[in-house]
Amino acid sequence: MIKVERVFDLLEYYRTKYGQKIVVSGKEKGKWVEYKTDDFLAIVDNLSRGLVDLGIKKGDKIAIMSANRPEWNFVDFAINQLGAATVPLYPTLSDNDLHYIMEDADVVMMFIGTQDLCEKVETALKQHEKNMPIYTFEEVQHKKYWKEIERKGATLNTDLEPYKSAIDGDDLLTLIYTSGTTGKPKGVFLSHQNLISNFTDCAHLLPSNYKKAISFLPLSHIFERMVVYMYYFKGISIYYAESMDTIVADINDVKPNGFTTVPRVLEKVYDKIVAKGAALTGIKRSLFFWALNLGLKFKEPYRNSFFYKIKLSIARAIIFKKWREALGGEIVAIISGGAALQERLARIFWAAGIPVLEGYGLTETSPVIAVNNLEPKGLLFGSVGKVLKSVDVKIAADGEVLCKGPNITKGYYKNDQATQDSFNEDGYFKTGDIGELTSDGFLRITDRKKEMFKTAGGKYVAPQMLENKFMESVLIAQVMVIGEGRRFPSALIIPSFDDLKKWAEKKGISFSSKEEIVENEQVLSKYQEIIDKANEGFGHWEQVKKFALLPNEWSIDGGELTPKLSLKRKVILEKNKEIIDDIYREEGADVTSDHKHE
């Protein structure tokens, strides 16, 4: 059997172990186009030969800016088996960040998905008087098409073996620029071995009956990229969803055994299901909410009582069966990452027979550090799972999660200071997250170290724990807890306007505009109720005392969210300075960081 020592070894490994099957599939003009093993490998090799003909050599950096599609994989493998490195770019990057990354990474050529993205990139390059070869995945008039390279490569007899044999596991595979919530993007250096250690360590997540996956999280993020490599390693056929708008139809088309997701997607699925249940009447409605409440009491599988399991089997047969059907009916497991998953959501999906495996990691850790699994005692609700076997995790004196292992980056490209700052004196990577380890090896993450704040009274508050609790309400779409140097925590809240509109209609409240509804007294009273309920269980100093409802959702384009949908807290604070000042000005509550007690 072929050993996978460099990421491109996956190709020959796949051919040897799995033979002729559908490797990857994408939609073209509304129809699935499938690529079997030999065709897939031939395209990759032809592309490599074509790239050699264009002068690409070991150490070169080539950027990809595109939504998920088979071409992404063709180009990625073609690049990395020459010893060149892929630089994935988020399609939502600002012109300044785009130019900065291209300069910092020394990018020599680009592959771009669509005409719109091509125009965006060309405008940014022109502004900065930069020029380089650009090839598109879609045929665009007057633009170079990726297949030109592949077709040229097919006419050449270039021996690729010398290129492959010159590459070892420690060589650069990819530079991934973390957008960060502050400052300039940093290029994370990830080697072949970093990724291989991670996808082989995670391979136990997917059992033998997991044969088909649908993919919609961006390949420009390390989470989906690593998982896609793991699919190759496990011989799982990958179907790329056409877009987020078609995801439901694509899932029902493909009937996948699973996918990766971020919690926000699961929250939206859950909210839609609950809204449909709430619209039922009589016995159907009663049964729906009986099943829902039963699901919320679901414990780790081995801990549920015999009597509970009998009730659950009834709930699954009459209610939860429809949940499974809505996701294609064949789900074996869903992997969730990128943000904290609400514990109640994990319980309810597991109860419905849709296991959601929450994990944790960072771009710098390739990315997984810990993850829950399907093994008999492989799940602990409220945790991010068991630490991977090759990763060593310890908790620092201040609670920060530190880790060491073959998955950890060597550092940041051309940024020795940032690299030095990210490791402690013993060579452990500092995650910036606060957590704790259980006696049986499960990791809990309680907050981001840099997001914790101290109130004027000197008490520390972990905002994410509060935010996750508030997000349990269907009426809250986004929330940020604030209070650095203030007398008490407060919250900026973006309502879930679709759900708020339905609630307002039931109460006979007119909904003429978002701006008007967020100032309505009845609406404010309702949100006060939500806040009061969510505050239960938190210490007095942690409880949110005041809040403001905001009319406009935070977005990537608006600058309030990173491409991973993390809050850019500084940006949100700056944009809402007057509102925040008003919150703390009332009742003499304005105690700024200048006056805080240490």
C-alpha positions as CSV (number, residue, x, y, z in Angstrom):
1,M,0.0,0.0,0.0
2,I,1.2,3.5,-0.9
3,K,2.3,5.5,2.2
4,V,0.9,9.0,2.4
5,E,4.0,11.1,3.3
6,R,3.1,14.2,1.2
7,V,-0.5,15.4,0.5
8,F,-0.3,14.5,-3.2
9,D,0.4,10.8,-2.2
10,L,-3.3,10.7,-1.6
11,L,-3.9,10.4,-5.3
12,E,-2.0,7.2,-5.9
13,Y,-3.2,5.9,-2.5
14,Y,-6.8,6.5,-3.7
15,R,-6.2,4.6,-7.0
16,T,-4.5,1.7,-5.2
17,K,-7.0,1.3,-2.4
18,Y,-10.3,2.4,-3.9
19,G,-10.0,1.9,-7.6
20,Q,-12.4,3.4,-10.1
21,K,-15.1,5.3,-8.2
22,I,-16.5,8.9,-8.1
23,V,-13.8,11.0,-6.5
24,V,-15.4,14.4,-6.8
25,S,-18.5,15.9,-8.4
26,G,-19.7,19.4,-9.1
27,K,-22.6,21.1,-10.8
28,E,-22.3,22.6,-14.3
29,K,-25.5,24.2,-15.7
30,G,-27.6,22.6,-13.0
31,K,-26.3,19.0,-13.7
32,W,-23.9,16.9,-11.6
33,V,-20.6,16.3,-13.5
34,E,-18.7,13.4,-11.9
35,Y,-15.0,12.6,-12.1
36,K,-13.8,9.1,-11.5
37,T,-10.3,8.1,-10.3
38,D,-8.4,7.8,-13.5
39,D,-9.9,10.9,-15.1
40,F,-9.2,12.9,-11.9
41,L,-5.6,11.8,-11.7
42,A,-5.0,12.5,-15.4
43,I,-6.3,16.0,-15.1
44,V,-4.1,16.7,-12.1
45,D,-1.0,15.4,-13.9
46,N,-1.7,17.3,-17.1
47,L,-2.2,20.5,-15.1
48,S,1.2,19.9,-13.3
49,R,2.9,19.4,-16.7
50,G,1.3,22.5,-18.0
51,L,2.4,24.5,-15.0
52,V,6.0,23.3,-15.4
53,D,5.7,24.5,-19.0
54,L,4.7,27.9,-17.7
55,G,7.8,28.0,-15.5
56,I,6.3,27.1,-12.1
57,K,8.9,25.6,-9.8
58,K,9.3,24.4,-6.2
59,G,8.7,27.2,-3.7
60,D,6.4,29.3,-5.9
61,K,3.1,30.5,-4.5
62,I,-0.1,30.3,-6.5
63,A,-3.4,31.8,-5.3
64,I,-6.9,30.3,-5.7
65,M,-9.9,32.5,-5.3
66,S,-13.1,30.5,-5.9
67,A,-16.1,28.9,-4.4
68,N,-15.9,25.1,-3.9
69,R,-15.7,23.1,-7.2
70,P,-13.7,20.2,-8.6
71,E,-11.3,22.6,-10.3
72,W,-10.2,23.8,-6.9
73,N,-8.9,20.3,-6.1
74,F,-7.4,19.7,-9.5
75,V,-5.3,22.9,-9.2
76,D,-4.5,22.3,-5.6
77,F,-3.0,18.9,-6.2
78,A,-1.3,20.0,-9.4
79,I,0.4,22.8,-7.5
80,N,1.5,20.8,-4.5
81,Q,3.0,17.8,-6.4
82,L,5.4,20.3,-8.0
83,G,6.5,21.6,-4.6
84,A,4.8,24.9,-5.1
85,A,2.3,26.2,-2.5
86,T,-1.4,27.1,-2.6
87,V,-2.5,30.5,-1.2
88,P,-6.3,30.3,-0.8
89,L,-8.1,33.6,-0.9
90,Y,-11.5,34.4,0.5
91,P,-13.8,35.9,-2.2
92,T,-14.9,38.5,0.3
93,L,-11.4,40.0,0.9
94,S,-11.1,43.8,0.7
95,D,-8.9,45.3,-2.0
96,N,-6.3,46.3,0.6
97,D,-6.1,42.9,2.2
98,L,-6.0,41.2,-1.2
99,H,-3.1,43.3,-2.4
100,Y,-1.3,42.9,1.0
101,I,-1.6,39.1,0.8
102,M,-0.4,38.9,-2.9
103,E,2.6,41.0,-2.0
104,D,3.4,39.3,1.3
105,A,3.0,35.8,-0.1
106,D,5.0,36.6,-3.3
107,V,2.2,35.1,-5.4
108,V,3.3,34.5,-9.0
109,M,-0.1,33.5,-10.6
110,M,-3.8,33.1,-9.8
111,F,-6.8,30.9,-10.5
112,I,-10.1,32.6,-10.1
113,G,-13.6,31.1,-10.1
114,T,-15.9,33.6,-11.9
115,Q,-16.0,36.7,-14.1
116,D,-17.2,38.8,-11.1
117,L,-14.2,37.7,-9.0
118,C,-11.9,38.2,-11.9
119,E,-13.0,41.8,-12.3
120,K,-12.6,42.4,-8.5
121,V,-9.1,41.0,-8.5
122,E,-8.0,42.9,-11.7
123,T,-9.3,46.2,-10.2
124,A,-7.4,45.6,-7.0
125,L,-4.2,44.7,-8.9
126,K,-4.5,47.7,-11.2
127,Q,-4.9,50.0,-8.2
128,H,-1.6,48.8,-6.9
129,E,0.1,48.6,-10.3
130,K,0.6,44.9,-10.0
131,N,0.3,42.4,-12.9
132,M,0.4,38.6,-13.0
133,P,-1.1,35.7,-15.1
134,I,-4.7,35.0,-14.2
135,Y,-6.7,31.9,-15.2
136,T,-10.4,31.4,-14.7
137,F,-12.4,28.3,-13.8
138,E,-15.4,29.5,-15.7
139,E,-15.0,30.4,-19.4
140,V,-14.8,34.2,-19.5
141,Q,-14.4,36.2,-22.7
142,H,-10.9,37.6,-23.3
143,K,-9.6,35.7,-20.2
144,K,-7.3,32.8,-19.9
145,Y,-9.2,29.5,-19.2
146,W,-7.7,26.9,-16.8
147,K,-8.2,24.1,-19.3
148,E,-5.7,25.8,-21.6
149,I,-3.0,24.7,-19.1
150,E,-4.4,21.2,-18.8
151,R,-4.7,20.7,-22.6
152,K,-1.2,21.9,-23.1
153,G,0.0,19.6,-20.4
154,A,-1.7,16.6,-22.1
155,T,0.6,17.2,-25.1
156,L,3.8,17.1,-23.0
157,N,5.8,14.1,-21.8
158,T,7.2,15.8,-18.8
159,D,8.3,13.3,-16.1
160,L,6.8,14.4,-12.8
161,E,8.7,12.0,-10.6
162,P,11.8,14.2,-10.1
163,Y,9.5,17.0,-8.9
164,K,7.6,14.8,-6.5
165,S,10.7,13.1,-5.1
166,A,12.2,16.5,-4.3
167,I,9.4,17.2,-1.9
168,D,9.3,16.0,1.7
169,G,6.8,16.2,4.5
170,D,8.2,19.4,6.1
171,D,7.9,21.4,2.9
172,L,5.4,24.2,2.6
173,L,2.0,23.0,1.3
174,T,-0.1,26.1,1.8
175,L,0.0,29.6,3.2
176,I,-3.3,30.5,4.7
177,Y,-3.8,34.1,5.8
178,T,-5.9,34.5,8.9
179,S,-8.1,37.5,8.6
180,G,-7.9,38.1,12.4
181,T,-10.2,40.4,14.2
182,T,-7.5,43.1,14.4
183,G,-4.4,44.1,12.4
184,K,-2.9,42.9,9.1
185,P,-3.5,39.3,7.9
186,K,-0.8,36.8,8.9
187,G,0.3,34.0,6.6
188,V,0.2,30.7,8.5
189,F,2.8,28.2,7.2
190,L,1.4,24.7,6.9
191,S,3.4,21.8,5.7
192,H,2.4,18.5,4.1
193,Q,3.1,16.8,7.4
194,N,0.9,19.3,9.3
195,L,-2.1,18.3,7.3
196,I,-1.4,14.6,7.0
197,S,-1.0,14.2,10.8
198,N,-4.4,15.9,11.2
199,F,-6.5,14.1,8.6
200,T,-5.0,10.7,9.7
201,D,-5.7,11.5,13.3
202,C,-9.3,12.4,12.5
203,A,-10.0,9.5,10.2
204,H,-11.7,7.6,13.0
205,L,-14.5,10.1,12.9
206,L,-16.0,8.6,9.7
207,P,-17.1,5.0,9.9
208,S,-17.2,2.6,6.9
209,N,-20.8,3.4,6.1
210,Y,-19.9,7.0,5.5
211,K,-19.4,6.9,1.7
212,K,-20.7,10.2,0.3
213,A,-20.2,13.8,1.5
214,I,-21.6,17.1,0.4
215,S,-19.3,20.1,0.8
216,F,-20.3,23.8,1.1
217,L,-18.0,25.3,3.7
218,P,-15.2,27.2,1.8
219,L,-12.1,25.4,0.8
220,S,-10.2,28.6,1.4
221,H,-10.6,27.8,5.1
222,I,-8.4,25.1,6.6
223,F,-11.3,23.3,8.3
224,E,-13.0,22.2,5.0
225,R,-9.7,21.8,3.2
226,M,-8.4,19.3,5.8
227,V,-11.7,17.4,5.9
228,V,-11.7,17.1,2.1
229,Y,-8.2,15.6,2.2
230,M,-9.6,13.2,4.8
231,Y,-12.4,12.3,2.4
232,Y,-9.7,11.3,-0.1
233,F,-7.9,9.3,2.5
234,K,-11.2,7.4,3.4
235,G,-12.3,7.0,-0.2
236,I,-15.4,9.1,0.3
237,S,-17.0,10.7,-2.8
238,I,-17.3,14.5,-2.5
239,Y,-20.2,16.5,-4.0
240,Y,-19.8,20.2,-4.1
241,A,-23.0,22.1,-3.4
242,E,-23.8,24.7,-6.2
243,S,-24.2,27.5,-3.7
244,M,-25.6,28.2,-0.2
245,D,-28.9,29.0,-1.9
246,T,-29.2,25.5,-3.4
247,I,-27.9,23.6,-0.4
248,V,-31.2,22.1,0.7
249,A,-32.0,20.9,-2.9
250,D,-28.4,19.6,-3.3
251,I,-28.6,17.7,0.0
252,N,-31.8,16.0,-1.1
253,D,-30.3,15.3,-4.5
254,V,-27.1,13.7,-3.2
255,K,-28.5,12.2,0.0
256,P,-25.0,12.4,1.7
257,N,-23.8,10.5,4.7
258,G,-22.6,13.8,6.2
259,F,-21.0,17.2,5.8
260,T,-19.1,19.8,7.8
261,T,-20.9,22.8,9.1
262,V,-20.6,25.9,11.3
263,P,-23.1,26.2,14.2
264,R,-25.0,29.1,12.5
265,V,-26.2,26.7,9.8
266,L,-27.5,24.2,12.3
267,E,-29.2,27.0,14.3
268,K,-31.0,28.1,11.1
269,V,-32.1,24.5,10.4
270,Y,-33.3,24.1,13.9
271,D,-35.2,27.5,13.9
272,K,-37.0,26.6,10.7
273,I,-38.0,23.2,12.0
274,V,-39.3,24.7,15.3
275,A,-41.2,27.4,13.3
276,K,-42.9,24.6,11.3
277,G,-43.7,22.8,14.5
278,A,-45.2,25.9,16.1
279,A,-47.5,26.3,13.1
280,L,-49.1,22.8,13.7
281,T,-52.3,22.5,15.7
282,G,-53.9,20.0,18.0
283,I,-52.3,16.6,18.6
284,K,-49.7,17.1,15.9
285,R,-48.4,20.2,17.7
286,S,-48.5,18.5,21.1
287,L,-46.5,15.5,19.7
288,F,-43.9,17.8,18.1
289,F,-43.2,19.7,21.3
290,W,-43.2,16.5,23.4
291,A,-40.5,15.1,21.1
292,L,-38.6,18.4,21.2
293,N,-38.6,18.5,25.0
294,L,-37.6,14.9,25.1
295,G,-34.7,15.6,22.8
296,L,-33.4,18.4,25.0
297,K,-33.0,15.8,27.8
298,F,-30.8,13.6,25.6
299,K,-27.6,12.5,27.4
300,E,-24.5,10.9,26.0
301,P,-25.8,7.6,24.4
302,Y,-24.5,5.3,27.0
303,R,-26.0,7.4,29.8
304,N,-29.7,7.4,28.6
305,S,-32.0,5.1,30.6
306,F,-33.9,2.2,29.2
307,F,-37.2,4.0,29.7
308,Y,-35.9,7.2,28.0
309,K,-34.7,5.1,25.0
310,I,-38.2,3.6,24.6
311,K,-39.8,7.1,24.5
312,L,-37.0,8.3,22.2
313,S,-37.7,5.5,19.7
314,I,-41.3,6.6,19.5
315,A,-40.3,10.3,19.0
316,R,-37.8,9.2,16.3
317,A,-40.5,7.2,14.5
318,I,-43.1,9.9,14.4
319,I,-41.3,13.2,14.6
320,F,-37.5,13.0,14.2
321,K,-37.8,10.8,11.1
322,K,-38.9,14.0,9.2
323,W,-35.8,15.9,10.5
324,R,-33.6,13.1,9.0
325,E,-35.6,13.2,5.7
326,A,-35.1,17.0,5.5
327,L,-31.3,16.3,5.4
328,G,-31.5,13.6,2.8
329,G,-32.3,10.6,5.1
330,E,-28.8,9.1,5.1
331,I,-26.8,11.2,7.6
332,V,-24.2,9.2,9.5
333,A,-22.5,12.2,11.1
334,I,-22.1,16.0,10.8
335,I,-18.9,17.7,11.9
336,S,-19.3,21.1,13.4
337,G,-16.5,23.6,13.9
338,G,-15.5,27.3,13.5
339,A,-17.4,28.5,16.6
340,A,-19.0,27.2,19.7
341,L,-22.1,24.9,19.2
342,Q,-25.0,25.4,21.6
343,E,-25.2,22.4,23.9
344,R,-29.0,22.1,23.5
345,L,-28.6,22.0,19.7
346,A,-26.1,19.1,20.0
347,R,-28.5,17.2,22.3
348,I,-31.5,17.7,20.1
349,F,-29.7,16.7,16.8
350,W,-28.3,13.6,18.5
351,A,-31.8,12.7,19.8
352,A,-33.1,13.0,16.3
353,G,-30.6,10.4,15.1
354,I,-28.4,13.1,13.5
355,P,-25.0,12.9,15.4
356,V,-23.2,16.2,15.4
357,L,-19.5,16.0,16.3
358,E,-18.2,19.2,17.6
359,G,-14.5,19.9,17.3
360,Y,-12.0,22.6,18.1
361,G,-8.9,24.0,16.5
362,L,-7.3,26.9,14.7
363,T,-5.7,27.5,11.3
364,E,-2.3,27.3,13.0
365,T,-3.2,23.7,14.2
366,S,-4.2,22.4,10.8
367,P,-6.9,22.8,12.3
368,V,-8.2,20.1,14.7
369,I,-6.9,19.8,18.3
370,A,-9.9,18.0,19.8
371,V,-13.1,16.5,18.5
372,N,-16.1,14.4,19.7
373,N,-16.5,11.0,18.0
374,L,-19.0,8.2,17.4
375,E,-17.2,5.7,19.6
376,P,-19.2,4.4,22.7
377,K,-17.6,6.9,25.1
378,G,-16.4,9.4,22.5
379,L,-18.9,12.1,23.2
380,L,-19.3,14.7,26.0
381,F,-21.9,17.4,25.6
382,G,-20.5,20.8,26.5
383,S,-17.0,19.8,25.4
384,V,-15.2,20.0,22.1
385,G,-14.2,16.4,22.3
386,K,-11.2,14.3,23.1
387,V,-7.7,15.6,22.3
388,L,-6.3,14.0,19.2
389,K,-3.8,11.2,19.9
390,S,-0.7,12.9,18.4
391,V,-1.5,16.3,20.1
392,D,-0.3,17.2,23.5
393,V,-2.5,19.7,25.3
394,K,-1.9,21.4,28.6
395,I,-3.6,24.2,30.4
396,A,-1.5,27.2,31.5
397,A,-1.7,28.8,34.9
398,D,-4.0,31.5,33.5
399,G,-6.3,28.9,31.9
400,E,-5.0,29.3,28.3
401,V,-5.0,26.1,26.2
402,L,-1.5,25.3,25.0
403,C,-0.6,22.6,22.5
404,K,2.3,20.7,20.8
405,G,2.2,18.2,18.0
406,P,2.9,17.4,14.3
407,N,-0.2,19.5,13.3
408,I,1.2,22.8,14.7
409,T,2.5,25.4,12.2
410,K,6.2,26.3,12.1
411,G,5.0,29.9,12.3
412,Y,3.9,32.9,10.3
413,Y,5.4,33.6,6.9
414,K,8.0,36.5,7.0
415,N,6.8,37.4,10.5
416,D,9.4,36.2,13.1
417,Q,8.0,38.4,15.9
418,A,4.4,37.0,15.5
419,T,5.9,33.5,15.4
420,Q,7.9,34.1,18.6
421,D,4.9,35.6,20.4
422,S,2.7,32.6,19.6
423,F,4.9,30.0,21.4
424,N,5.8,29.7,25.1
425,E,9.3,29.0,26.3
426,D,8.6,25.2,26.2
427,G,7.6,25.3,22.5
428,Y,3.9,25.0,23.1
429,F,1.6,27.0,20.8
430,K,-0.6,29.5,22.6
431,T,-4.1,29.1,21.3
432,G,-5.5,32.3,22.9
433,D,-8.4,30.3,24.2
434,I,-9.3,29.6,27.8
435,G,-10.2,26.0,28.6
436,E,-10.1,23.0,30.9
437,L,-9.3,19.3,30.5
438,T,-11.5,16.6,32.1
439,S,-9.9,13.5,33.7
440,D,-10.9,11.4,30.7
441,G,-9.3,13.6,28.1
442,F,-12.2,15.8,27.0
443,L,-11.4,19.5,26.3
444,R,-13.8,22.3,27.3
445,I,-13.4,25.8,25.8
446,T,-14.8,28.5,28.0
447,D,-13.7,31.7,26.1
448,R,-11.2,33.6,24.0
449,K,-8.5,34.9,26.2
450,K,-8.2,38.1,24.4
451,E,-12.0,38.6,24.4
452,M,-12.4,38.3,28.2
453,F,-12.8,41.6,29.8
454,K,-12.5,43.1,33.3
455,T,-15.4,45.2,34.7
456,A,-14.7,48.4,36.7
457,G,-15.0,46.3,39.9
458,G,-12.1,44.1,38.8
459,K,-14.2,41.0,37.9
460,Y,-13.4,39.0,34.7
461,V,-16.3,38.3,32.3
462,A,-16.2,35.7,29.5
463,P,-18.5,37.2,26.9
464,Q,-18.8,34.1,24.7
465,M,-20.5,32.0,27.4
466,L,-23.1,34.7,27.8
467,E,-23.5,35.2,24.0
468,N,-24.0,31.4,23.5
469,K,-26.7,31.4,26.1
470,F,-28.5,34.4,24.5
471,M,-28.3,32.8,21.1
472,E,-30.6,30.0,22.3
473,S,-33.5,32.4,21.7
474,V,-34.9,32.3,18.2
475,L,-35.5,36.0,18.5
476,I,-31.7,36.7,18.6
477,A,-29.7,36.5,15.4
478,Q,-26.4,38.1,16.6
479,V,-25.2,39.4,20.0
480,M,-22.1,40.9,21.5
481,V,-21.5,41.3,25.2
482,I,-19.6,44.4,26.2
483,G,-18.4,46.0,29.5
484,E,-14.6,46.5,29.5
485,G,-13.8,48.8,32.4
486,R,-17.6,49.5,33.0
487,R,-19.7,48.9,36.1
488,F,-21.6,46.0,34.5
489,P,-21.8,44.0,31.3
490,S,-24.3,45.1,28.5
491,A,-25.3,43.6,25.2
492,L,-25.6,44.8,21.6
493,I,-28.3,42.6,20.0
494,I,-29.4,42.1,16.4
495,P,-32.9,40.6,16.4
496,S,-33.8,37.7,14.1
497,F,-36.1,39.9,12.2
498,D,-38.1,37.2,10.4
499,D,-38.9,35.6,13.8
500,L,-39.5,39.0,15.4
501,K,-42.0,39.9,12.7
502,K,-44.0,36.7,13.3
503,W,-44.0,37.4,17.1
504,A,-45.1,41.0,16.5
505,E,-47.9,39.9,14.2
506,K,-49.3,37.6,16.9
507,K,-49.1,40.5,19.4
508,G,-50.8,42.9,17.0
509,I,-47.7,45.1,16.8
510,S,-47.2,46.8,13.4
511,F,-43.8,46.2,11.7
512,S,-43.2,49.0,9.3
513,S,-39.4,49.1,9.6
514,K,-36.5,47.5,11.4
515,E,-35.5,50.9,12.8
516,E,-39.0,51.4,14.3
517,I,-39.5,47.9,15.7
518,V,-36.3,47.9,17.7
519,E,-37.6,50.9,19.6
520,N,-41.1,49.5,20.3
521,E,-41.7,49.2,24.1
522,Q,-43.4,45.8,23.9
523,V,-40.5,44.5,21.8
524,L,-38.0,45.9,24.3
525,S,-39.9,44.2,27.2
526,K,-39.8,40.9,25.4
527,Y,-36.0,41.1,24.9
528,Q,-35.7,42.1,28.6
529,E,-37.5,38.8,29.4
530,I,-35.0,36.9,27.2
531,I,-32.0,38.6,28.9
532,D,-33.4,37.9,32.4
533,K,-33.9,34.2,31.6
534,A,-30.4,33.9,30.0
535,N,-28.8,35.6,33.0
536,E,-29.9,32.8,35.3
537,G,-27.0,30.6,36.3
538,F,-24.4,33.4,35.8
539,G,-22.7,35.2,38.7
540,H,-24.1,38.6,39.6
541,W,-21.1,40.4,38.2
542,E,-21.4,38.6,34.8
543,Q,-25.1,39.3,34.2
544,V,-26.1,41.6,31.4
545,K,-27.9,44.6,33.0
546,K,-28.7,46.6,29.9
547,F,-29.0,46.1,26.1
548,A,-29.5,47.9,22.8
549,L,-31.4,46.4,19.8
550,L,-29.7,47.3,16.5
551,P,-31.5,47.4,13.2
552,N,-28.7,46.2,10.9
553,E,-27.1,42.8,10.8
554,W,-23.4,42.5,11.1
555,S,-21.7,41.2,8.0
556,I,-18.4,40.5,6.3
557,D,-19.0,43.3,3.7
558,G,-19.9,45.7,6.5
559,G,-16.6,44.9,8.2
560,E,-18.0,43.6,11.5
561,L,-17.4,39.9,10.7
562,T,-14.3,38.0,9.6
563,P,-14.7,35.6,6.7
564,K,-15.1,32.9,9.4
565,L,-18.1,34.9,10.8
566,S,-16.2,35.8,14.0
567,L,-17.1,39.1,15.5
568,K,-14.6,41.9,14.9
569,R,-15.2,43.3,18.4
570,K,-13.2,46.5,18.0
571,V,-15.0,47.4,14.8
572,I,-18.4,46.8,16.4
573,L,-17.4,48.9,19.4
574,E,-16.2,51.8,17.2
575,K,-19.3,51.7,15.0
576,N,-21.6,51.7,18.0
577,K,-19.7,54.1,20.3
578,E,-22.6,56.5,20.7
579,I,-25.1,53.8,21.5
580,I,-22.7,52.3,24.0
581,D,-22.1,55.6,25.6
582,D,-25.8,56.1,25.9
583,I,-26.2,52.7,27.6
584,Y,-23.7,53.6,30.3
585,R,-24.6,57.3,30.6
586,E,-28.0,56.6,32.0
587,E,-28.3,56.5,35.8
588,G,-24.8,57.7,36.2
589,A,-23.5,54.4,35.0
590,D,-20.7,55.7,32.8
591,V,-17.5,54.2,34.3
592,T,-14.9,54.1,31.5
593,S,-11.7,52.1,31.4
594,D,-9.8,55.3,32.5
595,H,-11.5,55.0,35.9
596,K,-11.6,51.2,36.4
597,H,-10.4,49.7,39.6
598,E,-7.5,47.3,39.3
